Amino acid sequence: QVQLVESGGGLVQPGGSLRLSCAASKSIFSITAMGWYRQAPGNQRDLVARITAGGSTNYADSVKGRYTIPRDNAKNTVYLAINSLTAEDTAVYYCNAEIAAFPPKIYWGQGTQVVVCS
């Protein structure tokens, strides 16, 4: 089992920056990959950034250049740093953990709301 606790959401002005945190209940090196997803009202939940245990990252094309997914191994925490926020970034952001197994084990955090509004 992996518990994930997100934090850092809130109301942000357009053009601002934000950093979301996802704290895992176990070493992130024991987790195959961790990712951030977002879900805007009426839309499906989409992957925006992902980092593997080895440190490889990938990003959705729509967020490349504005989103990064750094991590703090000592704190078992993965972050999502967002720059140049626009209204299109308004969504609930969810942290996700994948553990390679048969079948794969998938865990979700509770989500944190980000609202971009002036």
C-alpha positions in Angstrom: 0.0 0.0 0.0 1.1 3.5 -0.8 -0.6 6.6 0.7 -0.2 9.8 -1.2 -1.0 13.2 0.2 -1.1 16.2 -2.0 -0.9 19.8 -1.0 -0.2 23.3 -2.5 -3.3 24.0 -4.5 -5.2 27.2 -4.3 -6.2 30.4 -6.1 -3.5 31.9 -8.3 -3.5 34.8 -10.6 -2.8 34.4 -14.3 0.9 34.5 -15.0 1.8 33.3 -11.6 3.6 30.2 -10.4 2.7 27.3 -8.2 4.3 24.2 -6.7 2.2 21.2 -5.7 3.6 18.6 -3.4 2.9 14.8 -3.2 4.2 13.0 -0.1 4.4 9.3 -0.4 4.2 6.9 2.6 7.2 4.9 1.4 10.4 5.4 -0.3 9.9 6.8 -3.8 12.7 4.5 -5.0 10.4 1.6 -4.3 7.7 3.1 -6.6 8.1 2.4 -10.2 6.9 5.8 -11.3 5.0 8.7 -9.9 2.9 11.1 -11.9 0.7 14.1 -11.8 -2.7 14.1 -13.5 -5.2 16.9 -13.9 -8.9 16.9 -14.4 -10.8 20.0 -15.4 -14.6 20.2 -15.0 -16.3 18.0 -17.6 -13.0 16.6 -18.8 -11.2 13.3 -18.3 -8.3 12.9 -16.0 -5.1 13.4 -18.1 -1.4 12.8 -17.3 0.6 15.9 -17.3 4.0 14.8 -15.9 5.6 11.6 -14.8 8.9 10.6 -13.2 10.3 7.1 -12.9 12.3 5.7 -10.0 15.4 6.1 -12.1 14.6 9.8 -12.7 13.4 9.8 -16.3 10.6 12.3 -16.9 8.0 12.9 -19.5 5.4 15.6 -20.0 2.2 16.1 -21.9 2.9 18.2 -25.0 0.4 20.8 -23.8 2.5 21.6 -20.7 6.1 21.2 -21.9 8.2 24.2 -21.0 5.9 25.3 -18.1 5.6 22.2 -15.9 8.4 20.3 -14.2 8.3 17.4 -11.8 11.2 17.6 -9.4 11.5 15.3 -6.4 13.1 15.2 -2.9 14.2 11.7 -2.3 14.9 12.2 1.4 11.3 13.5 1.9 9.7 10.8 -0.3 8.0 13.8 -2.1 7.4 14.6 -5.7 6.5 18.1 -6.8 4.7 19.7 -9.7 6.1 23.1 -10.5 3.9 25.2 -12.8 4.9 28.5 -14.4 3.0 31.1 -16.4 -0.4 29.8 -15.2 -3.4 30.4 -17.4 -7.1 29.7 -16.9 -6.6 26.5 -18.8 -4.5 25.2 -15.9 -7.6 25.3 -13.6 -8.3 21.8 -12.6 -8.0 19.3 -9.8 -4.5 17.8 -9.7 -4.0 14.3 -8.6 -0.8 12.5 -7.7 -0.4 8.9 -8.8 1.9 6.1 -8.0 2.6 3.0 -10.1 4.2 -0.1 -8.8 5.2 -2.7 -11.4 3.5 -6.0 -10.5 1.1 -8.4 -12.1 -1.4 -6.8 -12.2 0.2 -3.4 -11.8 -0.6 -1.5 -8.5 -2.0 2.0 -8.9 -2.5 4.4 -6.1 -4.1 7.9 -6.1 -4.0 10.9 -3.8 -7.1 12.8 -2.9 -6.5 15.6 -5.3 -5.7 19.3 -4.8 -7.7 22.1 -6.5 -5.9 24.8 -8.6 -7.9 27.8 -9.7 -6.3 30.4 -12.0 -8.3 33.6 -11.8 -7.7 37.3 -11.7 
